[in-house]
C-alpha cells in the first residue's frame, strides 16, 4: 500500500470520527432540549412500544454498566490506550475497512467522553429498544454507544475471519511449498 493511499484511508477514518461525534452531540442536544427532565420527560414512540426515545442520565459505561464506579474511569483509559496502540500499528498500512471500524469506535468513545466532560460525569442516553410481549427491555443507549458496539463487533469479526482470506506466509517471507504459485504455473504451461 502506498503512503498516499494510507493517508487517504486515515483521512476517511477521521471523517467517520467527526461524523459520529457530530451526530452524537447533535442528537443528545435535541434530546436534552425536547425530552427534559431526565427520567420523567416526554416519551416519543418511533415504532410503537418497540423503539422509543426517552431521556435518562447515565453515570455508567455503555448500556449503564459500572455506574458511578472508579473502575469505569480505569477501563475507559485502558480501552482508549489499546485502541490507540492498535491504530498506531497500522498508520501506513491497514485496510480501509479496518480504519473505518476504528473510526466508529474512536468517534463513539470521544462522543461519550465529550458528554461526560459537558455534563459532570454522565452521558445522555435516549434510545430504548424493547419487546414488551416477551418482557425484553434492552438498556437505553445513544448514538455513541451504538457506534462503539457496531465497531467492536466488526473488529471482532474482521480479526477472527480476516485471517482466512490471507495467504499463509512462512517466517522467512516465502510461501510454503504446498501453495500454488499460479503465475509460475501459468508461465510453465506456456512453454
PyMOL commands that place a pseudoatom at each C-alpha (Angstrom):
pseudoatom trace, name=CA, resn=UNK, resi=1, chain=A, elem=C, hetatm=0, pos=[0.000, 0.000, 0.000]
pseudoatom trace, name=CA, resn=UNK, resi=2, chain=A, elem=C, hetatm=0, pos=[1.309, 3.439, -0.851]
pseudoatom trace, name=CA, resn=UNK, resi=3, chain=A, elem=C, hetatm=0, pos=[1.657, 6.123, 1.787]
pseudoatom trace, name=CA, resn=UNK, resi=4, chain=A, elem=C, hetatm=0, pos=[-0.728, 8.324, -0.186]
pseudoatom trace, name=CA, resn=UNK, resi=5, chain=A, elem=C, hetatm=0, pos=[-3.448, 5.671, -0.110]
pseudoatom trace, name=CA, resn=UNK, resi=6, chain=A, elem=C, hetatm=0, pos=[-2.819, 5.104, 3.622]
pseudoatom trace, name=CA, resn=UNK, resi=7, chain=A, elem=C, hetatm=0, pos=[-3.203, 8.849, 4.244]
pseudoatom trace, name=CA, resn=UNK, resi=8, chain=A, elem=C, hetatm=0, pos=[-6.482, 8.885, 2.307]
pseudoatom trace, name=CA, resn=UNK, resi=9, chain=A, elem=C, hetatm=0, pos=[-7.713, 5.941, 4.403]
pseudoatom trace, name=CA, resn=UNK, resi=10, chain=A, elem=C, hetatm=0, pos=[-6.643, 7.779, 7.585]
pseudoatom trace, name=CA, resn=UNK, resi=11, chain=A, elem=C, hetatm=0, pos=[-8.498, 10.898, 6.401]
pseudoatom trace, name=CA, resn=UNK, resi=12, chain=A, elem=C, hetatm=0, pos=[-11.647, 8.832, 5.786]
pseudoatom trace, name=CA, resn=UNK, resi=13, chain=A, elem=C, hetatm=0, pos=[-11.341, 7.307, 9.264]
pseudoatom trace, name=CA, resn=UNK, resi=14, chain=A, elem=C, hetatm=0, pos=[-11.043, 10.826, 10.693]
pseudoatom trace, name=CA, resn=UNK, resi=15, chain=A, elem=C, hetatm=0, pos=[-14.140, 11.838, 8.724]
pseudoatom trace, name=CA, resn=UNK, resi=16, chain=A, elem=C, hetatm=0, pos=[-16.051, 8.916, 10.286]
pseudoatom trace, name=CA, resn=UNK, resi=17, chain=A, elem=C, hetatm=0, pos=[-14.890, 10.086, 13.745]
pseudoatom trace, name=CA, resn=UNK, resi=18, chain=A, elem=C, hetatm=0, pos=[-16.118, 13.630, 13.031]
pseudoatom trace, name=CA, resn=UNK, resi=19, chain=A, elem=C, hetatm=0, pos=[-19.473, 12.418, 11.660]
pseudoatom trace, name=CA, resn=UNK, resi=20, chain=A, elem=C, hetatm=0, pos=[-20.092, 10.123, 14.653]
pseudoatom trace, name=CA, resn=UNK, resi=21, chain=A, elem=C, hetatm=0, pos=[-19.195, 12.868, 17.156]
pseudoatom trace, name=CA, resn=UNK, resi=22, chain=A, elem=C, hetatm=0, pos=[-21.344, 15.396, 15.280]
pseudoatom trace, name=CA, resn=UNK, resi=23, chain=A, elem=C, hetatm=0, pos=[-24.395, 13.112, 15.057]
pseudoatom trace, name=CA, resn=UNK, resi=24, chain=A, elem=C, hetatm=0, pos=[-23.984, 12.012, 18.661]
pseudoatom trace, name=CA, resn=UNK, resi=25, chain=A, elem=C, hetatm=0, pos=[-23.681, 15.525, 20.107]
pseudoatom trace, name=CA, resn=UNK, resi=26, chain=A, elem=C, hetatm=0, pos=[-26.463, 16.897, 17.886]
pseudoatom trace, name=CA, resn=UNK, resi=27, chain=A, elem=C, hetatm=0, pos=[-28.942, 14.148, 18.846]
pseudoatom trace, name=CA, resn=UNK, resi=28, chain=A, elem=C, hetatm=0, pos=[-28.038, 14.465, 22.540]
pseudoatom trace, name=CA, resn=UNK, resi=29, chain=A, elem=C, hetatm=0, pos=[-28.606, 18.229, 22.478]
pseudoatom trace, name=CA, resn=UNK, resi=30, chain=A, elem=C, hetatm=0, pos=[-32.013, 17.690, 20.824]
pseudoatom trace, name=CA, resn=UNK, resi=31, chain=A, elem=C, hetatm=0, pos=[-32.925, 15.138, 23.479]
pseudoatom trace, name=CA, resn=UNK, resi=32, chain=A, elem=C, hetatm=0, pos=[-31.893, 17.435, 26.357]
pseudoatom trace, name=CA, resn=UNK, resi=33, chain=A, elem=C, hetatm=0, pos=[-33.839, 20.307, 24.780]
pseudoatom trace, name=CA, resn=UNK, resi=34, chain=A, elem=C, hetatm=0, pos=[-37.042, 18.422, 23.942]
pseudoatom trace, name=CA, resn=UNK, resi=35, chain=A, elem=C, hetatm=0, pos=[-37.247, 15.437, 26.315]
pseudoatom trace, name=CA, resn=UNK, resi=36, chain=A, elem=C, hetatm=0, pos=[-36.237, 17.007, 29.641]
pseudoatom trace, name=CA, resn=UNK, resi=37, chain=A, elem=C, hetatm=0, pos=[-36.349, 16.451, 32.566]
pseudoatom trace, name=CA, resn=UNK, resi=38, chain=A, elem=C, hetatm=0, pos=[-34.416, 13.168, 32.545]
pseudoatom trace, name=CA, resn=UNK, resi=39, chain=A, elem=C, hetatm=0, pos=[-36.356, 10.140, 33.666]
pseudoatom trace, name=CA, resn=UNK, resi=40, chain=A, elem=C, hetatm=0, pos=[-39.742, 11.862, 33.709]
pseudoatom trace, name=CA, resn=UNK, resi=41, chain=A, elem=C, hetatm=0, pos=[-39.862, 13.863, 30.466]
pseudoatom trace, name=CA, resn=UNK, resi=42, chain=A, elem=C, hetatm=0, pos=[-41.896, 13.094, 27.365]
pseudoatom trace, name=CA, resn=UNK, resi=43, chain=A, elem=C, hetatm=0, pos=[-41.564, 9.766, 25.561]
pseudoatom trace, name=CA, resn=UNK, resi=44, chain=A, elem=C, hetatm=0, pos=[-41.507, 9.538, 21.759]
pseudoatom trace, name=CA, resn=UNK, resi=45, chain=A, elem=C, hetatm=0, pos=[-42.681, 6.240, 20.252]
pseudoatom trace, name=CA, resn=UNK, resi=46, chain=A, elem=C, hetatm=0, pos=[-40.871, 5.733, 16.947]
pseudoatom trace, name=CA, resn=UNK, resi=47, chain=A, elem=C, hetatm=0, pos=[-42.108, 2.186, 16.316]
pseudoatom trace, name=CA, resn=UNK, resi=48, chain=A, elem=C, hetatm=0, pos=[-44.981, 1.547, 18.708]
pseudoatom trace, name=CA, resn=UNK, resi=49, chain=A, elem=C, hetatm=0, pos=[-43.668, 0.310, 22.053]
pseudoatom trace, name=CA, resn=UNK, resi=50, chain=A, elem=C, hetatm=0, pos=[-40.640, -1.343, 20.390]
pseudoatom trace, name=CA, resn=UNK, resi=51, chain=A, elem=C, hetatm=0, pos=[-38.404, 1.647, 19.619]
pseudoatom trace, name=CA, resn=UNK, resi=52, chain=A, elem=C, hetatm=0, pos=[-38.798, 4.574, 21.986]
pseudoatom trace, name=CA, resn=UNK, resi=53, chain=A, elem=C, hetatm=0, pos=[-36.902, 7.802, 22.684]
pseudoatom trace, name=CA, resn=UNK, resi=54, chain=A, elem=C, hetatm=0, pos=[-36.693, 8.527, 26.407]
pseudoatom trace, name=CA, resn=UNK, resi=55, chain=A, elem=C, hetatm=0, pos=[-34.088, 10.758, 28.128]
pseudoatom trace, name=CA, resn=UNK, resi=56, chain=A, elem=C, hetatm=0, pos=[-32.015, 9.413, 31.025]
pseudoatom trace, name=CA, resn=UNK, resi=57, chain=A, elem=C, hetatm=0, pos=[-28.670, 10.418, 32.521]
pseudoatom trace, name=CA, resn=UNK, resi=58, chain=A, elem=C, hetatm=0, pos=[-26.219, 7.525, 32.574]
pseudoatom trace, name=CA, resn=UNK, resi=59, chain=A, elem=C, hetatm=0, pos=[-23.333, 7.578, 35.070]
pseudoatom trace, name=CA, resn=UNK, resi=60, chain=A, elem=C, hetatm=0, pos=[-22.030, 4.204, 33.871]
pseudoatom trace, name=CA, resn=UNK, resi=61, chain=A, elem=C, hetatm=0, pos=[-20.379, 2.901, 30.736]
pseudoatom trace, name=CA, resn=UNK, resi=62, chain=A, elem=C, hetatm=0, pos=[-22.217, 1.792, 27.619]
pseudoatom trace, name=CA, resn=UNK, resi=63, chain=A, elem=C, hetatm=0, pos=[-25.681, 0.475, 28.444]
pseudoatom trace, name=CA, resn=UNK, resi=64, chain=A, elem=C, hetatm=0, pos=[-25.409, 1.698, 32.097]
pseudoatom trace, name=CA, resn=UNK, resi=65, chain=A, elem=C, hetatm=0, pos=[-22.681, -0.775, 33.083]
pseudoatom trace, name=CA, resn=UNK, resi=66, chain=A, elem=C, hetatm=0, pos=[-20.441, 0.112, 36.058]
pseudoatom trace, name=CA, resn=UNK, resi=67, chain=A, elem=C, hetatm=0, pos=[-22.479, 3.153, 37.095]
pseudoatom trace, name=CA, resn=UNK, resi=68, chain=A, elem=C, hetatm=0, pos=[-20.674, 5.532, 39.492]
pseudoatom trace, name=CA, resn=UNK, resi=69, chain=A, elem=C, hetatm=0, pos=[-17.565, 3.333, 39.538]
pseudoatom trace, name=CA, resn=UNK, resi=70, chain=A, elem=C, hetatm=0, pos=[-13.888, 4.259, 39.758]
pseudoatom trace, name=CA, resn=UNK, resi=71, chain=A, elem=C, hetatm=0, pos=[-13.288, 1.076, 37.742]
pseudoatom trace, name=CA, resn=UNK, resi=72, chain=A, elem=C, hetatm=0, pos=[-15.142, 2.737, 34.859]
pseudoatom trace, name=CA, resn=UNK, resi=73, chain=A, elem=C, hetatm=0, pos=[-12.560, 5.520, 34.561]
pseudoatom trace, name=CA, resn=UNK, resi=74, chain=A, elem=C, hetatm=0, pos=[-9.751, 2.961, 34.527]
pseudoatom trace, name=CA, resn=UNK, resi=75, chain=A, elem=C, hetatm=0, pos=[-11.467, 0.817, 31.907]
pseudoatom trace, name=CA, resn=UNK, resi=76, chain=A, elem=C, hetatm=0, pos=[-12.063, 3.848, 29.669]
pseudoatom trace, name=CA, resn=UNK, resi=77, chain=A, elem=C, hetatm=0, pos=[-8.379, 4.795, 29.887]
pseudoatom trace, name=CA, resn=UNK, resi=78, chain=A, elem=C, hetatm=0, pos=[-7.251, 1.222, 29.140]
pseudoatom trace, name=CA, resn=UNK, resi=79, chain=A, elem=C, hetatm=0, pos=[-9.690, 0.902, 26.217]
pseudoatom trace, name=CA, resn=UNK, resi=80, chain=A, elem=C, hetatm=0, pos=[-8.565, 4.196, 24.665]
pseudoatom trace, name=CA, resn=UNK, resi=81, chain=A, elem=C, hetatm=0, pos=[-4.911, 3.157, 25.080]
pseudoatom trace, name=CA, resn=UNK, resi=82, chain=A, elem=C, hetatm=0, pos=[-5.482, -0.243, 23.434]
pseudoatom trace, name=CA, resn=UNK, resi=83, chain=A, elem=C, hetatm=0, pos=[-7.415, 1.227, 20.504]
pseudoatom trace, name=CA, resn=UNK, resi=84, chain=A, elem=C, hetatm=0, pos=[-4.775, 3.946, 20.041]
pseudoatom trace, name=CA, resn=UNK, resi=85, chain=A, elem=C, hetatm=0, pos=[-1.997, 1.343, 20.072]
pseudoatom trace, name=CA, resn=UNK, resi=86, chain=A, elem=C, hetatm=0, pos=[-3.809, -0.877, 17.549]
pseudoatom trace, name=CA, resn=UNK, resi=87, chain=A, elem=C, hetatm=0, pos=[-4.440, 2.067, 15.239]
pseudoatom trace, name=CA, resn=UNK, resi=88, chain=A, elem=C, hetatm=0, pos=[-0.854, 3.344, 15.530]
pseudoatom trace, name=CA, resn=UNK, resi=89, chain=A, elem=C, hetatm=0, pos=[0.409, -0.058, 14.383]
pseudoatom trace, name=CA, resn=UNK, resi=90, chain=A, elem=C, hetatm=0, pos=[-1.422, 0.316, 11.078]
pseudoatom trace, name=CA, resn=UNK, resi=91, chain=A, elem=C, hetatm=0, pos=[-0.776, 4.000, 10.276]
pseudoatom trace, name=CA, resn=UNK, resi=92, chain=A, elem=C, hetatm=0, pos=[0.972, 3.329, 6.955]
pseudoatom trace, name=CA, resn=UNK, resi=93, chain=A, elem=C, hetatm=0, pos=[-0.768, 0.040, 6.289]
pseudoatom trace, name=CA, resn=UNK, resi=94, chain=A, elem=C, hetatm=0, pos=[-4.142, -1.395, 7.159]
pseudoatom trace, name=CA, resn=UNK, resi=95, chain=A, elem=C, hetatm=0, pos=[-7.207, -1.730, 5.011]
pseudoatom trace, name=CA, resn=UNK, resi=96, chain=A, elem=C, hetatm=0, pos=[-9.859, 0.909, 4.548]
pseudoatom trace, name=CA, resn=UNK, resi=97, chain=A, elem=C, hetatm=0, pos=[-12.356, -1.337, 6.340]
pseudoatom trace, name=CA, resn=UNK, resi=98, chain=A, elem=C, hetatm=0, pos=[-10.146, -1.602, 9.432]
pseudoatom trace, name=CA, resn=UNK, resi=99, chain=A, elem=C, hetatm=0, pos=[-9.564, 2.147, 9.519]
pseudoatom trace, name=CA, resn=UNK, resi=100, chain=A, elem=C, hetatm=0, pos=[-13.299, 2.859, 9.217]
pseudoatom trace, name=CA, resn=UNK, resi=101, chain=A, elem=C, hetatm=0, pos=[-14.004, 0.370, 12.010]
pseudoatom trace, name=CA, resn=UNK, resi=102, chain=A, elem=C, hetatm=0, pos=[-11.528, 2.213, 14.232]
pseudoatom trace, name=CA, resn=UNK, resi=103, chain=A, elem=C, hetatm=0, pos=[-13.225, 5.470, 13.196]
pseudoatom trace, name=CA, resn=UNK, resi=104, chain=A, elem=C, hetatm=0, pos=[-16.548, 4.146, 14.538]
pseudoatom trace, name=CA, resn=UNK, resi=105, chain=A, elem=C, hetatm=0, pos=[-15.005, 3.083, 17.842]
pseudoatom trace, name=CA, resn=UNK, resi=106, chain=A, elem=C, hetatm=0, pos=[-12.971, 6.259, 18.365]
pseudoatom trace, name=CA, resn=UNK, resi=107, chain=A, elem=C, hetatm=0, pos=[-15.869, 8.518, 17.307]
pseudoatom trace, name=CA, resn=UNK, resi=108, chain=A, elem=C, hetatm=0, pos=[-18.213, 6.802, 19.757]
pseudoatom trace, name=CA, resn=UNK, resi=109, chain=A, elem=C, hetatm=0, pos=[-15.678, 6.902, 22.589]
pseudoatom trace, name=CA, resn=UNK, resi=110, chain=A, elem=C, hetatm=0, pos=[-14.938, 10.583, 22.027]
pseudoatom trace, name=CA, resn=UNK, resi=111, chain=A, elem=C, hetatm=0, pos=[-18.665, 11.384, 21.803]
pseudoatom trace, name=CA, resn=UNK, resi=112, chain=A, elem=C, hetatm=0, pos=[-19.249, 9.895, 25.252]
pseudoatom trace, name=CA, resn=UNK, resi=113, chain=A, elem=C, hetatm=0, pos=[-16.075, 11.464, 26.699]
pseudoatom trace, name=CA, resn=UNK, resi=114, chain=A, elem=C, hetatm=0, pos=[-17.240, 14.888, 25.464]
pseudoatom trace, name=CA, resn=UNK, resi=115, chain=A, elem=C, hetatm=0, pos=[-20.614, 14.225, 27.061]
pseudoatom trace, name=CA, resn=UNK, resi=116, chain=A, elem=C, hetatm=0, pos=[-19.043, 13.294, 30.400]
pseudoatom trace, name=CA, resn=UNK, resi=117, chain=A, elem=C, hetatm=0, pos=[-16.978, 16.489, 30.333]
pseudoatom trace, name=CA, resn=UNK, resi=118, chain=A, elem=C, hetatm=0, pos=[-20.012, 18.643, 29.490]
pseudoatom trace, name=CA, resn=UNK, resi=119, chain=A, elem=C, hetatm=0, pos=[-22.390, 17.027, 31.993]
pseudoatom trace, name=CA, resn=UNK, resi=120, chain=A, elem=C, hetatm=0, pos=[-20.262, 16.431, 35.116]
pseudoatom trace, name=CA, resn=UNK, resi=121, chain=A, elem=C, hetatm=0, pos=[-19.643, 12.737, 34.554]
pseudoatom trace, name=CA, resn=UNK, resi=122, chain=A, elem=C, hetatm=0, pos=[-22.830, 11.447, 32.949]
pseudoatom trace, name=CA, resn=UNK, resi=123, chain=A, elem=C, hetatm=0, pos=[-23.859, 10.815, 29.360]
pseudoatom trace, name=CA, resn=UNK, resi=124, chain=A, elem=C, hetatm=0, pos=[-27.227, 11.412, 27.741]
pseudoatom trace, name=CA, resn=UNK, resi=125, chain=A, elem=C, hetatm=0, pos=[-28.920, 8.131, 26.763]
pseudoatom trace, name=CA, resn=UNK, resi=126, chain=A, elem=C, hetatm=0, pos=[-32.215, 8.099, 24.926]
pseudoatom trace, name=CA, resn=UNK, resi=127, chain=A, elem=C, hetatm=0, pos=[-32.756, 5.132, 22.566]
pseudoatom trace, name=CA, resn=UNK, resi=128, chain=A, elem=C, hetatm=0, pos=[-34.794, 2.302, 24.092]
pseudoatom trace, name=CA, resn=UNK, resi=129, chain=A, elem=C, hetatm=0, pos=[-35.422, -0.974, 22.272]
pseudoatom trace, name=CA, resn=UNK, resi=130, chain=A, elem=C, hetatm=0, pos=[-37.994, -3.268, 23.839]
pseudoatom trace, name=CA, resn=UNK, resi=131, chain=A, elem=C, hetatm=0, pos=[-40.307, -6.153, 23.133]
pseudoatom trace, name=CA, resn=UNK, resi=132, chain=A, elem=C, hetatm=0, pos=[-42.909, -5.906, 25.914]
pseudoatom trace, name=CA, resn=UNK, resi=133, chain=A, elem=C, hetatm=0, pos=[-44.755, -9.083, 24.822]
pseudoatom trace, name=CA, resn=UNK, resi=134, chain=A, elem=C, hetatm=0, pos=[-41.794, -11.227, 25.919]
pseudoatom trace, name=CA, resn=UNK, resi=135, chain=A, elem=C, hetatm=0, pos=[-40.692, -8.864, 28.703]
pseudoatom trace, name=CA, resn=UNK, resi=136, chain=A, elem=C, hetatm=0, pos=[-37.463, -7.854, 26.860]
pseudoatom trace, name=CA, resn=UNK, resi=137, chain=A, elem=C, hetatm=0, pos=[-36.131, -4.386, 27.683]
pseudoatom trace, name=CA, resn=UNK, resi=138, chain=A, elem=C, hetatm=0, pos=[-32.698, -3.590, 26.241]
pseudoatom trace, name=CA, resn=UNK, resi=139, chain=A, elem=C, hetatm=0, pos=[-30.607, -0.975, 28.064]
pseudoatom trace, name=CA, resn=UNK, resi=140, chain=A, elem=C, hetatm=0, pos=[-31.165, 2.625, 26.967]
pseudoatom trace, name=CA, resn=UNK, resi=141, chain=A, elem=C, hetatm=0, pos=[-28.279, 3.845, 24.790]
pseudoatom trace, name=CA, resn=UNK, resi=142, chain=A, elem=C, hetatm=0, pos=[-27.167, 6.642, 22.450]
pseudoatom trace, name=CA, resn=UNK, resi=143, chain=A, elem=C, hetatm=0, pos=[-25.524, 7.081, 19.022]
pseudoatom trace, name=CA, resn=UNK, resi=144, chain=A, elem=C, hetatm=0, pos=[-22.002, 6.873, 20.519]
pseudoatom trace, name=CA, resn=UNK, resi=145, chain=A, elem=C, hetatm=0, pos=[-22.817, 3.576, 22.267]
pseudoatom trace, name=CA, resn=UNK, resi=146, chain=A, elem=C, hetatm=0, pos=[-24.216, 2.201, 19.008]
pseudoatom trace, name=CA, resn=UNK, resi=147, chain=A, elem=C, hetatm=0, pos=[-21.091, 3.252, 17.046]
pseudoatom trace, name=CA, resn=UNK, resi=148, chain=A, elem=C, hetatm=0, pos=[-18.797, 1.650, 19.627]
pseudoatom trace, name=CA, resn=UNK, resi=149, chain=A, elem=C, hetatm=0, pos=[-20.840, -1.565, 19.684]
pseudoatom trace, name=CA, resn=UNK, resi=150, chain=A, elem=C, hetatm=0, pos=[-21.011, -1.877, 15.893]
pseudoatom trace, name=CA, resn=UNK, resi=151, chain=A, elem=C, hetatm=0, pos=[-17.302, -1.028, 15.607]
pseudoatom trace, name=CA, resn=UNK, resi=152, chain=A, elem=C, hetatm=0, pos=[-16.236, -3.580, 18.225]
pseudoatom trace, name=CA, resn=UNK, resi=153, chain=A, elem=C, hetatm=0, pos=[-18.433, -6.261, 16.628]
pseudoatom trace, name=CA, resn=UNK, resi=154, chain=A, elem=C, hetatm=0, pos=[-16.978, -5.555, 13.163]
pseudoatom trace, name=CA, resn=UNK, resi=155, chain=A, elem=C, hetatm=0, pos=[-13.440, -5.500, 14.594]
pseudoatom trace, name=CA, resn=UNK, resi=156, chain=A, elem=C, hetatm=0, pos=[-14.020, -8.866, 16.252]
pseudoatom trace, name=CA, resn=UNK, resi=157, chain=A, elem=C, hetatm=0, pos=[-15.438, -10.392, 13.056]
pseudoatom trace, name=CA, resn=UNK, resi=158, chain=A, elem=C, hetatm=0, pos=[-12.597, -8.946, 10.967]
pseudoatom trace, name=CA, resn=UNK, resi=159, chain=A, elem=C, hetatm=0, pos=[-9.905, -10.202, 13.345]
pseudoatom trace, name=CA, resn=UNK, resi=160, chain=A, elem=C, hetatm=0, pos=[-11.442, -13.674, 13.564]
pseudoatom trace, name=CA, resn=UNK, resi=161, chain=A, elem=C, hetatm=0, pos=[-12.383, -14.211, 9.917]
pseudoatom trace, name=CA, resn=UNK, resi=162, chain=A, elem=C, hetatm=0, pos=[-9.864, -11.910, 8.230]
pseudoatom trace, name=CA, resn=UNK, resi=163, chain=A, elem=C, hetatm=0, pos=[-7.083, -14.500, 8.571]
pseudoatom trace, name=CA, resn=UNK, resi=164, chain=A, elem=C, hetatm=0, pos=[-8.966, -16.946, 6.333]
pseudoatom trace, name=CA, resn=UNK, resi=165, chain=A, elem=C, hetatm=0, pos=[-8.534, -14.681, 3.290]
pseudoatom trace, name=CA, resn=UNK, resi=166, chain=A, elem=C, hetatm=0, pos=[-4.801, -14.028, 3.683]
pseudoatom trace, name=CA, resn=UNK, resi=167, chain=A, elem=C, hetatm=0, pos=[-2.287, -16.462, 2.190]
pseudoatom trace, name=CA, resn=UNK, resi=168, chain=A, elem=C, hetatm=0, pos=[-0.099, -18.154, 4.765]
pseudoatom trace, name=CA, resn=UNK, resi=169, chain=A, elem=C, hetatm=0, pos=[3.474, -16.871, 4.687]
pseudoatom trace, name=CA, resn=UNK, resi=170, chain=A, elem=C, hetatm=0, pos=[6.435, -18.697, 6.197]
pseudoatom trace, name=CA, resn=UNK, resi=171, chain=A, elem=C, hetatm=0, pos=[8.542, -16.817, 8.777]
pseudoatom trace, name=CA, resn=UNK, resi=172, chain=A, elem=C, hetatm=0, pos=[11.249, -16.140, 6.163]
pseudoatom trace, name=CA, resn=UNK, resi=173, chain=A, elem=C, hetatm=0, pos=[8.693, -14.422, 3.890]
pseudoatom trace, name=CA, resn=UNK, resi=174, chain=A, elem=C, hetatm=0, pos=[8.488, -17.345, 1.428]
pseudoatom trace, name=CA, resn=UNK, resi=175, chain=A, elem=C, hetatm=0, pos=[5.241, -19.060, 0.559]
pseudoatom trace, name=CA, resn=UNK, resi=176, chain=A, elem=C, hetatm=0, pos=[5.039, -22.615, 1.889]
pseudoatom trace, name=CA, resn=UNK, resi=177, chain=A, elem=C, hetatm=0, pos=[5.854, -25.267, -0.710]
pseudoatom trace, name=CA, resn=UNK, resi=178, chain=A, elem=C, hetatm=0, pos=[2.314, -26.658, -0.759]
pseudoatom trace, name=CA, resn=UNK, resi=179, chain=A, elem=C, hetatm=0, pos=[0.742, -23.426, -2.017]
pseudoatom trace, name=CA, resn=UNK, resi=180, chain=A, elem=C, hetatm=0, pos=[0.211, -22.919, -5.730]
pseudoatom trace, name=CA, resn=UNK, resi=181, chain=A, elem=C, hetatm=0, pos=[2.176, -20.220, -7.447]
pseudoatom trace, name=CA, resn=UNK, resi=182, chain=A, elem=C, hetatm=0, pos=[-0.393, -19.522, -10.134]
pseudoatom trace, name=CA, resn=UNK, resi=183, chain=A, elem=C, hetatm=0, pos=[1.836, -17.112, -12.081]
pseudoatom trace, name=CA, resn=UNK, resi=184, chain=A, elem=C, hetatm=0, pos=[4.667, -19.648, -12.119]
pseudoatom trace, name=CA, resn=UNK, resi=185, chain=A, elem=C, hetatm=0, pos=[2.301, -22.414, -13.209]
pseudoatom trace, name=CA, resn=UNK, resi=186, chain=A, elem=C, hetatm=0, pos=[0.882, -20.195, -15.963]
pseudoatom trace, name=CA, resn=UNK, resi=187, chain=A, elem=C, hetatm=0, pos=[4.366, -19.392, -17.252]
pseudoatom trace, name=CA, resn=UNK, resi=188, chain=A, elem=C, hetatm=0, pos=[5.419, -23.086, -17.234]
pseudoatom trace, name=CA, resn=UNK, resi=189, chain=A, elem=C, hetatm=0, pos=[2.205, -24.002, -19.033]
pseudoatom trace, name=CA, resn=UNK, resi=190, chain=A, elem=C, hetatm=0, pos=[3.017, -21.691, -21.966]
pseudoatom trace, name=CA, resn=UNK, resi=191, chain=A, elem=C, hetatm=0, pos=[6.460, -23.219, -22.590]
for i in range(1, 191): cmd.bond("trace and resi %d" % i, "trace and resi %d" % (i + 1))
show_as sticks, trace
zoom trace
